Amino acid sequence: MKNINEMIEKILNQIKGKDIIVLQEGFIESKLNIEKAQGKLEEDIFSIKGESVYIRININQIYNVDYNQNKIVLYLDNDTKISVVIN
């Protein structure tokens, strides 16, 4: 789990104060635009929020993370993929 926690910390540093798009793909699909994103990792919950939009993810459900400069992809247990795209 330490590796996932380290990746989440990198993501938090990368998105802080930036405008981002969060895409959810899987059995439910959605798109969220978050302005001036802020995030935190508390216990096992990874949270990203803006002024009126937020998403919370239980990190115990994350089994893989792809990370590059402008896009982070989280793969969750229930065949869900969440992408965080930095504008």
LUMKE-192975 format. One record per atom (N, C-alpha, C): atom name; x, y, z; residue in three letters. Coordinates in steps of 0.1 Angstrom, whole numbers, plus 2048, in hexadecimal, padded with zeros to 3 digits. Layout:
BEGIN
<bagu atome="CA" xx="X" yy="Y" zz="Z" residu="ALA"/>
...
//
This chain:
BEGIN
<bagu atome="N" xx="808" yy="7F4" zz="800" residu="MET"/>
<bagu atome="CA" xx="800" yy="800" zz="800" residu="MET"/>
<bagu atome="C" xx="809" yy="80D" zz="800" residu="MET"/>
<bagu atome="N" xx="815" yy="80C" zz="805" residu="LYS"/>
<bagu atome="CA" xx="81E" yy="817" zz="805" residu="LYS"/>
<bagu atome="C" xx="820" yy="81D" zz="7F7" residu="LYS"/>
<bagu atome="N" xx="821" yy="815" zz="7ED" residu="ASN"/>
<bagu atome="CA" xx="824" yy="819" zz="7E0" residu="ASN"/>
<bagu atome="C" xx="818" yy="822" zz="7DB" residu="ASN"/>
<bagu atome="N" xx="80B" yy="81D" zz="7DE" residu="ILE"/>
<bagu atome="CA" xx="7FF" yy="825" zz="7DA" residu="ILE"/>
<bagu atome="C" xx="7FF" yy="832" zz="7E1" residu="ILE"/>
<bagu atome="N" xx="802" yy="832" zz="7EE" residu="ASN"/>
<bagu atome="CA" xx="802" yy="83E" zz="7F6" residu="ASN"/>
<bagu atome="C" xx="80C" yy="848" zz="7F0" residu="ASN"/>
<bagu atome="N" xx="818" yy="843" zz="7EC" residu="GLU"/>
<bagu atome="CA" xx="822" yy="84C" zz="7E6" residu="GLU"/>
<bagu atome="C" xx="81D" yy="852" zz="7D9" residu="GLU"/>
<bagu atome="N" xx="816" yy="84A" zz="7D1" residu="MET"/>
<bagu atome="CA" xx="811" yy="84F" zz="7C4" residu="MET"/>
<bagu atome="C" xx="806" yy="859" zz="7C7" residu="MET"/>
<bagu atome="N" xx="7FE" yy="857" zz="7D1" residu="ILE"/>
<bagu atome="CA" xx="7F3" yy="861" zz="7D4" residu="ILE"/>
<bagu atome="C" xx="7F9" yy="86E" zz="7D9" residu="ILE"/>
<bagu atome="N" xx="804" yy="86D" zz="7E1" residu="GLU"/>
<bagu atome="CA" xx="80B" yy="87A" zz="7E5" residu="GLU"/>
<bagu atome="C" xx="810" yy="881" zz="7D9" residu="GLU"/>
<bagu atome="N" xx="816" yy="87A" zz="7CF" residu="LYS"/>
<bagu atome="CA" xx="81B" yy="881" zz="7C3" residu="LYS"/>
<bagu atome="C" xx="80F" yy="887" zz="7BB" residu="LYS"/>
<bagu atome="N" xx="804" yy="880" zz="7BA" residu="ILE"/>
<bagu atome="CA" xx="7F8" yy="886" zz="7B4" residu="ILE"/>
<bagu atome="C" xx="7F4" yy="893" zz="7BB" residu="ILE"/>
<bagu atome="N" xx="7F3" yy="892" zz="7C8" residu="LEU"/>
<bagu atome="CA" xx="7EF" yy="89E" zz="7D0" residu="LEU"/>
<bagu atome="C" xx="7F8" yy="8AA" zz="7CD" residu="LEU"/>
<bagu atome="N" xx="805" yy="8A8" zz="7CD" residu="ASN"/>
<bagu atome="CA" xx="80E" yy="8B2" zz="7CA" residu="ASN"/>
<bagu atome="C" xx="80C" yy="8B8" zz="7BC" residu="ASN"/>
<bagu atome="N" xx="809" yy="8AF" zz="7B2" residu="GLN"/>
<bagu atome="CA" xx="808" yy="8B3" zz="7A4" residu="GLN"/>
<bagu atome="C" xx="7FB" yy="8BB" zz="7A1" residu="GLN"/>
<bagu atome="N" xx="7F0" yy="8B8" zz="7A8" residu="ILE"/>
<bagu atome="CA" xx="7E4" yy="8BF" zz="7A5" residu="ILE"/>
<bagu atome="C" xx="7E1" yy="8CB" zz="7AD" residu="ILE"/>
<bagu atome="N" xx="7E8" yy="8CD" zz="7B8" residu="LYS"/>
<bagu atome="CA" xx="7E5" yy="8D8" zz="7C2" residu="LYS"/>
<bagu atome="C" xx="7E3" yy="8E5" zz="7BB" residu="LYS"/>
<bagu atome="N" xx="7D7" yy="8EB" zz="7BC" residu="GLY"/>
<bagu atome="CA" xx="7D4" yy="8F8" zz="7B7" residu="GLY"/>
<bagu atome="C" xx="7D2" yy="8F9" zz="7A8" residu="GLY"/>
<bagu atome="N" xx="7D2" yy="8ED" zz="7A1" residu="LYS"/>
<bagu atome="CA" xx="7D0" yy="8ED" zz="792" residu="LYS"/>
<bagu atome="C" xx="7C2" yy="8E9" zz="78F" residu="LYS"/>
<bagu atome="N" xx="7BE" yy="8ED" zz="782" residu="ASP"/>
<bagu atome="CA" xx="7B2" yy="8E8" zz="77D" residu="ASP"/>
<bagu atome="C" xx="7B4" yy="8DA" zz="777" residu="ASP"/>
<bagu atome="N" xx="7AB" yy="8D1" zz="77B" residu="ILE"/>
<bagu atome="CA" xx="7AC" yy="8C3" zz="777" residu="ILE"/>
<bagu atome="C" xx="79F" yy="8BE" zz="771" residu="ILE"/>
<bagu atome="N" xx="79F" yy="8B3" zz="76A" residu="ILE"/>
<bagu atome="CA" xx="794" yy="8AB" zz="766" residu="ILE"/>
<bagu atome="C" xx="795" yy="89E" zz="76C" residu="ILE"/>
<bagu atome="N" xx="78A" yy="899" zz="772" residu="VAL"/>
<bagu atome="CA" xx="78A" yy="88B" zz="777" residu="VAL"/>
<bagu atome="C" xx="780" yy="883" zz="76F" residu="VAL"/>
<bagu atome="N" xx="785" yy="878" zz="768" residu="LEU"/>
<bagu atome="CA" xx="77D" yy="870" zz="760" residu="LEU"/>
<bagu atome="C" xx="77C" yy="862" zz="767" residu="LEU"/>
<bagu atome="N" xx="770" yy="85D" zz="768" residu="GLN"/>
<bagu atome="CA" xx="76D" yy="850" zz="76D" residu="GLN"/>
<bagu atome="C" xx="768" yy="847" zz="762" residu="GLN"/>
<bagu atome="N" xx="76E" yy="83C" zz="760" residu="GLU"/>
<bagu atome="CA" xx="76A" yy="833" zz="755" residu="GLU"/>
<bagu atome="C" xx="768" yy="825" zz="75C" residu="GLU"/>
<bagu atome="N" xx="75D" yy="81E" zz="758" residu="GLY"/>
<bagu atome="CA" xx="75A" yy="811" zz="75D" residu="GLY"/>
<bagu atome="C" xx="74B" yy="80F" zz="75C" residu="GLY"/>
<bagu atome="N" xx="745" yy="809" zz="767" residu="PHE"/>
<bagu atome="CA" xx="737" yy="807" zz="766" residu="PHE"/>
<bagu atome="C" xx="72F" yy="814" zz="768" residu="PHE"/>
<bagu atome="N" xx="736" yy="81E" zz="76E" residu="ILE"/>
<bagu atome="CA" xx="730" yy="82C" zz="76E" residu="ILE"/>
<bagu atome="C" xx="73A" yy="835" zz="768" residu="ILE"/>
<bagu atome="N" xx="736" yy="83E" zz="75F" residu="GLU"/>
<bagu atome="CA" xx="740" yy="847" zz="759" residu="GLU"/>
<bagu atome="C" xx="73C" yy="855" zz="75D" residu="GLU"/>
<bagu atome="N" xx="746" yy="85D" zz="75F" residu="SER"/>
<bagu atome="CA" xx="743" yy="86B" zz="763" residu="SER"/>
<bagu atome="C" xx="74F" yy="874" zz="760" residu="SER"/>
<bagu atome="N" xx="74D" yy="881" zz="760" residu="LYS"/>
<bagu atome="CA" xx="758" yy="88A" zz="75D" residu="LYS"/>
<bagu atome="C" xx="755" yy="896" zz="767" residu="LYS"/>
<bagu atome="N" xx="760" yy="89A" zz="76E" residu="LEU"/>
<bagu atome="CA" xx="75F" yy="8A5" zz="778" residu="LEU"/>
<bagu atome="C" xx="76A" yy="8AF" zz="774" residu="LEU"/>
<bagu atome="N" xx="766" yy="8BB" zz="773" residu="ASN"/>
<bagu atome="CA" xx="770" yy="8C6" zz="772" residu="ASN"/>
<bagu atome="C" xx="772" yy="8CC" zz="780" residu="ASN"/>
<bagu atome="N" xx="77E" yy="8CC" zz="784" residu="ILE"/>
<bagu atome="CA" xx="781" yy="8D2" zz="792" residu="ILE"/>
<bagu atome="C" xx="78B" yy="8DD" zz="790" residu="ILE"/>
<bagu atome="N" xx="787" yy="8E9" zz="794" residu="GLU"/>
<bagu atome="CA" xx="78F" yy="8F5" zz="794" residu="GLU"/>
<bagu atome="C" xx="797" yy="8F6" zz="7A1" residu="GLU"/>
<bagu atome="N" xx="7A4" yy="8FA" zz="7A0" residu="LYS"/>
<bagu atome="CA" xx="7AC" yy="8FC" zz="7AB" residu="LYS"/>
<bagu atome="C" xx="7AB" yy="8F0" zz="7B5" residu="LYS"/>
<bagu atome="N" xx="7AF" yy="8E5" zz="7B0" residu="ALA"/>
<bagu atome="CA" xx="7AD" yy="8D8" zz="7B8" residu="ALA"/>
<bagu atome="C" xx="7B6" yy="8D8" zz="7C4" residu="ALA"/>
<bagu atome="N" xx="7B1" yy="8D2" zz="7CE" residu="GLN"/>
<bagu atome="CA" xx="7B8" yy="8D0" zz="7DB" residu="GLN"/>
<bagu atome="C" xx="7B6" yy="8C1" zz="7DE" residu="GLN"/>
<bagu atome="N" xx="7BF" yy="8BB" zz="7E4" residu="GLY"/>
<bagu atome="CA" xx="7BD" yy="8AD" zz="7E7" residu="GLY"/>
<bagu atome="C" xx="7C4" yy="8A9" zz="7F5" residu="GLY"/>
<bagu atome="N" xx="7C0" yy="89E" zz="7FA" residu="LYS"/>
<bagu atome="CA" xx="7C6" yy="899" zz="806" residu="LYS"/>
<bagu atome="C" xx="7C4" yy="88A" zz="807" residu="LYS"/>
<bagu atome="N" xx="7CD" yy="884" zz="80F" residu="LEU"/>
<bagu atome="CA" xx="7CD" yy="876" zz="811" residu="LEU"/>
<bagu atome="C" xx="7CB" yy="874" zz="820" residu="LEU"/>
<bagu atome="N" xx="7BF" yy="870" zz="825" residu="GLU"/>
<bagu atome="CA" xx="7BD" yy="86E" zz="833" residu="GLU"/>
<bagu atome="C" xx="7B9" yy="85F" zz="835" residu="GLU"/>
<bagu atome="N" xx="7C0" yy="859" zz="83D" residu="GLU"/>
<bagu atome="CA" xx="7BF" yy="84A" zz="840" residu="GLU"/>
<bagu atome="C" xx="7BF" yy="843" zz="832" residu="GLU"/>
<bagu atome="N" xx="7B4" yy="83D" zz="82E" residu="ASP"/>
<bagu atome="CA" xx="7B4" yy="836" zz="821" residu="ASP"/>
<bagu atome="C" xx="7AB" yy="83D" zz="817" residu="ASP"/>
<bagu atome="N" xx="7A9" yy="84A" zz="818" residu="ILE"/>
<bagu atome="CA" xx="7A0" yy="851" zz="80F" residu="ILE"/>
<bagu atome="C" xx="7A8" yy="85C" zz="808" residu="ILE"/>
<bagu atome="N" xx="7A8" yy="85C" zz="7FB" residu="PHE"/>
<bagu atome="CA" xx="7AE" yy="865" zz="7F2" residu="PHE"/>
<bagu atome="C" xx="7A3" yy="86F" zz="7ED" residu="PHE"/>
<bagu atome="N" xx="7A4" yy="87C" zz="7F1" residu="SER"/>
<bagu atome="CA" xx="79A" yy="885" zz="7ED" residu="SER"/>
<bagu atome="C" xx="7A0" yy="890" zz="7E4" residu="SER"/>
<bagu atome="N" xx="798" yy="894" zz="7DA" residu="ILE"/>
<bagu atome="CA" xx="79B" yy="89F" zz="7D2" residu="ILE"/>
<bagu atome="C" xx="78F" yy="8A8" zz="7D2" residu="ILE"/>
<bagu atome="N" xx="791" yy="8B5" zz="7D4" residu="LYS"/>
<bagu atome="CA" xx="785" yy="8BE" zz="7D4" residu="LYS"/>
<bagu atome="C" xx="788" yy="8CB" zz="7CE" residu="LYS"/>
<bagu atome="N" xx="77E" yy="8D2" zz="7C9" residu="GLY"/>
<bagu atome="CA" xx="77E" yy="8DF" zz="7C4" residu="GLY"/>
<bagu atome="C" xx="774" yy="8E7" zz="7CC" residu="GLY"/>
<bagu atome="N" xx="76F" yy="8F2" zz="7C6" residu="GLU"/>
<bagu atome="CA" xx="766" yy="8FA" zz="7CE" residu="GLU"/>
<bagu atome="C" xx="758" yy="8F3" zz="7D0" residu="GLU"/>
<bagu atome="N" xx="753" yy="8EC" zz="7C6" residu="SER"/>
<bagu atome="CA" xx="746" yy="8E6" zz="7C8" residu="SER"/>
<bagu atome="C" xx="746" yy="8D7" zz="7C4" residu="SER"/>
<bagu atome="N" xx="751" yy="8D2" zz="7C0" residu="VAL"/>
<bagu atome="CA" xx="752" yy="8C4" zz="7BB" residu="VAL"/>
<bagu atome="C" xx="75C" yy="8BC" zz="7C3" residu="VAL"/>
<bagu atome="N" xx="75A" yy="8B0" zz="7C6" residu="TYR"/>
<bagu atome="CA" xx="764" yy="8A8" zz="7CC" residu="TYR"/>
<bagu atome="C" xx="762" yy="899" zz="7C9" residu="TYR"/>
<bagu atome="N" xx="76D" yy="892" zz="7CB" residu="ILE"/>
<bagu atome="CA" xx="76D" yy="884" zz="7C8" residu="ILE"/>
<bagu atome="C" xx="776" yy="87E" zz="7D4" residu="ILE"/>
<bagu atome="N" xx="771" yy="872" zz="7D9" residu="ARG"/>
<bagu atome="CA" xx="778" yy="86B" zz="7E3" residu="ARG"/>
<bagu atome="C" xx="77A" yy="85D" zz="7DF" residu="ARG"/>
<bagu atome="N" xx="786" yy="857" zz="7E1" residu="ILE"/>
<bagu atome="CA" xx="789" yy="84A" zz="7DC" residu="ILE"/>
<bagu atome="C" xx="790" yy="842" zz="7E8" residu="ILE"/>
<bagu atome="N" xx="78B" yy="836" zz="7EB" residu="ASN"/>
<bagu atome="CA" xx="791" yy="82E" zz="7F5" residu="ASN"/>
<bagu atome="C" xx="79D" yy="828" zz="7EE" residu="ASN"/>
<bagu atome="N" xx="7A9" yy="82B" zz="7F4" residu="ILE"/>
<bagu atome="CA" xx="7B5" yy="826" zz="7ED" residu="ILE"/>
<bagu atome="C" xx="7B7" yy="817" zz="7EE" residu="ILE"/>
<bagu atome="N" xx="7B0" yy="810" zz="7F7" residu="ASN"/>
<bagu atome="CA" xx="7B1" yy="802" zz="7F7" residu="ASN"/>
<bagu atome="C" xx="7AB" yy="7FB" zz="7EB" residu="ASN"/>
<bagu atome="N" xx="7A3" yy="803" zz="7E3" residu="GLN"/>
<bagu atome="CA" xx="79E" yy="7FE" zz="7D6" residu="GLN"/>
<bagu atome="C" xx="7A7" yy="800" zz="7CA" residu="GLN"/>
<bagu atome="N" xx="7B2" yy="808" zz="7CC" residu="ILE"/>
<bagu atome="CA" xx="7BB" yy="80B" zz="7C1" residu="ILE"/>
<bagu atome="C" xx="7C5" yy="7FF" zz="7C0" residu="ILE"/>
<bagu atome="N" xx="7C6" yy="7F9" zz="7B4" residu="TYR"/>
<bagu atome="CA" xx="7D0" yy="7EE" zz="7B3" residu="TYR"/>
<bagu atome="C" xx="7DC" yy="7F2" zz="7A9" residu="TYR"/>
<bagu atome="N" xx="7DA" yy="7FD" zz="7A2" residu="ASN"/>
<bagu atome="CA" xx="7E5" yy="802" zz="799" residu="ASN"/>
<bagu atome="C" xx="7E3" yy="811" zz="797" residu="ASN"/>
<bagu atome="N" xx="7EF" yy="817" zz="794" residu="VAL"/>
<bagu atome="CA" xx="7EF" yy="825" zz="791" residu="VAL"/>
<bagu atome="C" xx="7F9" yy="828" zz="785" residu="VAL"/>
<bagu atome="N" xx="7F4" yy="82E" zz="77B" residu="ASP"/>
<bagu atome="CA" xx="7FC" yy="833" zz="770" residu="ASP"/>
<bagu atome="C" xx="7FE" yy="842" zz="772" residu="ASP"/>
<bagu atome="N" xx="80A" yy="847" zz="771" residu="TYR"/>
<bagu atome="CA" xx="80D" yy="855" zz="774" residu="TYR"/>
<bagu atome="C" xx="816" yy="85B" zz="76A" residu="TYR"/>
<bagu atome="N" xx="812" yy="867" zz="765" residu="ASN"/>
<bagu atome="CA" xx="81B" yy="86E" zz="75D" residu="ASN"/>
<bagu atome="C" xx="819" yy="87D" zz="760" residu="ASN"/>
<bagu atome="N" xx="81F" yy="886" zz="759" residu="GLN"/>
<bagu atome="CA" xx="81F" yy="894" zz="75C" residu="GLN"/>
<bagu atome="C" xx="811" yy="89A" zz="75C" residu="GLN"/>
<bagu atome="N" xx="808" yy="897" zz="753" residu="ASN"/>
<bagu atome="CA" xx="7FB" yy="89D" zz="751" residu="ASN"/>
<bagu atome="C" xx="7EF" yy="894" zz="754" residu="ASN"/>
<bagu atome="N" xx="7F2" yy="887" zz="756" residu="LYS"/>
<bagu atome="CA" xx="7E6" yy="87E" zz="758" residu="LYS"/>
<bagu atome="C" xx="7EA" yy="873" zz="762" residu="LYS"/>
<bagu atome="N" xx="7E1" yy="871" zz="76B" residu="ILE"/>
<bagu atome="CA" xx="7E2" yy="866" zz="775" residu="ILE"/>
<bagu atome="C" xx="7D6" yy="85D" zz="773" residu="ILE"/>
<bagu atome="N" xx="7D9" yy="850" zz="773" residu="VAL"/>
<bagu atome="CA" xx="7CE" yy="846" zz="771" residu="VAL"/>
<bagu atome="C" xx="7CE" yy="83D" zz="77D" residu="VAL"/>
<bagu atome="N" xx="7C3" yy="83C" zz="784" residu="LEU"/>
<bagu atome="CA" xx="7C1" yy="833" zz="78F" residu="LEU"/>
<bagu atome="C" xx="7B8" yy="827" zz="78B" residu="LEU"/>
<bagu atome="N" xx="7BD" yy="81B" zz="78D" residu="TYR"/>
<bagu atome="CA" xx="7B5" yy="80F" zz="78A" residu="TYR"/>
<bagu atome="C" xx="7B0" yy="80A" zz="796" residu="TYR"/>
<bagu atome="N" xx="7A2" yy="808" zz="797" residu="LEU"/>
<bagu atome="CA" xx="79B" yy="804" zz="7A3" residu="LEU"/>
<bagu atome="C" xx="796" yy="7F5" zz="7A1" residu="LEU"/>
<bagu atome="N" xx="794" yy="7EF" zz="7AC" residu="ASP"/>
<bagu atome="CA" xx="790" yy="7E1" zz="7AD" residu="ASP"/>
<bagu atome="C" xx="784" yy="7DD" zz="7A5" residu="ASP"/>
<bagu atome="N" xx="77A" yy="7E6" zz="7A4" residu="ASN"/>
<bagu atome="CA" xx="76D" yy="7E3" zz="79E" residu="ASN"/>
<bagu atome="C" xx="76D" yy="7E6" zz="78F" residu="ASN"/>
<bagu atome="N" xx="779" yy="7E5" zz="788" residu="ASP"/>
<bagu atome="CA" xx="77A" yy="7E7" zz="77A" residu="ASP"/>
<bagu atome="C" xx="777" yy="7F6" zz="777" residu="ASP"/>
<bagu atome="N" xx="77B" yy="7FF" zz="780" residu="THR"/>
<bagu atome="CA" xx="779" yy="80D" zz="77E" residu="THR"/>
<bagu atome="C" xx="786" yy="813" zz="77C" residu="THR"/>
<bagu atome="N" xx="787" yy="81D" zz="773" residu="LYS"/>
<bagu atome="CA" xx="793" yy="824" zz="770" residu="LYS"/>
<bagu atome="C" xx="790" yy="833" zz="772" residu="LYS"/>
<bagu atome="N" xx="798" yy="83A" zz="77B" residu="ILE"/>
<bagu atome="CA" xx="797" yy="848" zz="77D" residu="ILE"/>
<bagu atome="C" xx="7A3" yy="84F" zz="778" residu="ILE"/>
<bagu atome="N" xx="7A1" yy="858" zz="76F" residu="SER"/>
<bagu atome="CA" xx="7AC" yy="860" zz="769" residu="SER"/>
<bagu atome="C" xx="7AB" yy="86F" zz="76F" residu="SER"/>
<bagu atome="N" xx="7B7" yy="874" zz="773" residu="VAL"/>
<bagu atome="CA" xx="7B8" yy="882" zz="777" residu="VAL"/>
<bagu atome="C" xx="7C1" yy="888" zz="76D" residu="VAL"/>
<bagu atome="N" xx="7BB" yy="892" zz="765" residu="VAL"/>
<bagu atome="CA" xx="7C2" yy="899" zz="75B" residu="VAL"/>
<bagu atome="C" xx="7C4" yy="8A7" zz="75F" residu="VAL"/>
<bagu atome="N" xx="7D0" yy="8AB" zz="75F" residu="ILE"/>
<bagu atome="CA" xx="7D4" yy="8B9" zz="763" residu="ILE"/>
<bagu atome="C" xx="7D4" yy="8C2" zz="757" residu="ILE"/>
<bagu atome="N" xx="7CC" yy="8CD" zz="758" residu="ASN"/>
<bagu atome="CA" xx="7CC" yy="8D7" zz="74D" residu="ASN"/>
<bagu atome="C" xx="7D8" yy="8E0" zz="74E" residu="ASN"/>
//
